[in-house]
Amino acid sequence: MGIYMVSVTAEDWHDADEGGRAEIASGLNRELGRRGLPPYEPGPGPAPRFEEKLVAPMGGFVELCREHGADDLLAWSVLVPVSLDPEITVTTQEEPDDPVAIAGAPHVLLMAQRLAASVPLPPEVLAPSGPLALTSWFLDASAREVPGADRTFHTALHLHAARHCLAHGCPVVYS
């Protein structure tokens, strides 16, 4: 068990069943319409799966975000490949007291790149290499040799999530 960051297929984005995101999708599109923007639709066809488990502690990353004015990286739970300023919040029937924060991948990518300039990112964490690759790196002994490996993990995680979202036109969510 635990918390994962995963990509969402177009089918799951519109699925109303448990695990589906239809209510979030329709709330996002309503708000985009209010802003005079076209509705968001995930890219067609299958995309490579993005999946990472949040195994690293968050404390160092939270501190890093605050030091660099990147608190927005801590606020979203759904990432979409659309420019959103400001982020959008959607209330769902399942969690009416806990709105879902939706961020735009272009903004998240810029903030993560800003953090990456201040954090040591070894070559093995820079290149995405499949589901759970970053998680495996963090759990491997080589991560212990990197100062602030928790900051490195979360910075690389946000870089990879935003890039994946933009490259494949699919949402990325915490699950």
HUWOZI-V225176 format. One record per residue. N is the residue number from 0. RES is the residue in three letters. PSI is psi as a letter, one per 20 degrees, with the letter a starting at -180 (NA if undefined). Layout:
n->{N	N}
res->{RES	RES}
psi->{PSI	PSI}
This chain:
n->{0	1	2	3	4	5	6	7	8	9	10	11	12	13	14	15	16	17	18	19	20	21	22	23	24	25	26	27	28	29	30	31	32	33	34	35	36	37	38	39	40	41	42	43	44	45	46	47	48	49	50	51	52	53	54	55	56	57	58	59	60	61	62	63	64	65	66	67	68	69	70	71	72	73	74	75	76	77	78	79	80	81	82	83	84	85	86	87	88	89	90	91	92	93	94	95	96	97	98	99	100	101	102	103	104	105	106	107	108	109	110	111	112	113	114	115	116	117	118	119	120	121	122	123	124	125	126	127	128	129	130	131	132	133	134	135	136	137	138	139	140	141	142	143	144	145	146	147	148	149	150	151	152	153	154	155	156	157	158	159	160	161	162	163	164	165	166	167	168	169	170	171	172	173	174}
res->{MET	GLY	ILE	TYR	MET	VAL	SER	VAL	THR	ALA	GLU	ASP	TRP	HIS	ASP	ALA	ASP	GLU	GLY	GLY	ARG	ALA	GLU	ILE	ALA	SER	GLY	LEU	ASN	ARG	GLU	LEU	GLY	ARG	ARG	GLY	LEU	PRO	PRO	TYR	GLU	PRO	GLY	PRO	GLY	PRO	ALA	PRO	ARG	PHE	GLU	GLU	LYS	LEU	VAL	ALA	PRO	MET	GLY	GLY	PHE	VAL	GLU	LEU	CYS	ARG	GLU	HIS	GLY	ALA	ASP	ASP	LEU	LEU	ALA	TRP	SER	VAL	LEU	VAL	PRO	VAL	SER	LEU	ASP	PRO	GLU	ILE	THR	VAL	THR	THR	GLN	GLU	GLU	PRO	ASP	ASP	PRO	VAL	ALA	ILE	ALA	GLY	ALA	PRO	HIS	VAL	LEU	LEU	MET	ALA	GLN	ARG	LEU	ALA	ALA	SER	VAL	PRO	LEU	PRO	PRO	GLU	VAL	LEU	ALA	PRO	SER	GLY	PRO	LEU	ALA	LEU	THR	SER	TRP	PHE	LEU	ASP	ALA	SER	ALA	ARG	GLU	VAL	PRO	GLY	ALA	ASP	ARG	THR	PHE	HIS	THR	ALA	LEU	HIS	LEU	HIS	ALA	ALA	ARG	HIS	CYS	LEU	ALA	HIS	GLY	CYS	PRO	VAL	VAL	TYR	SER}
psi->{a	a	p	q	p	q	q	p	r	h	g	h	h	i	p	i	r	p	i	r	k	g	h	g	g	h	g	g	h	g	h	g	g	h	j	k	q	q	q	p	p	q	q	q	r	p	q	q	p	p	p	q	p	n	h	q	q	i	g	h	g	g	g	g	g	h	h	j	k	k	h	h	h	i	h	q	i	p	p	q	l	q	p	p	o	a	r	p	p	p	p	q	h	h	m	h	j	n	q	p	p	p	q	p	h	g	g	g	g	g	g	h	h	g	h	h	i	j	p	o	n	q	h	i	i	h	o	p	k	r	p	j	g	h	g	g	g	h	i	q	h	h	h	i	i	p	p	l	h	g	g	g	g	h	g	h	g	h	g	g	g	g	g	g	g	g	h	i	k	q	q	p	q	p	NA}
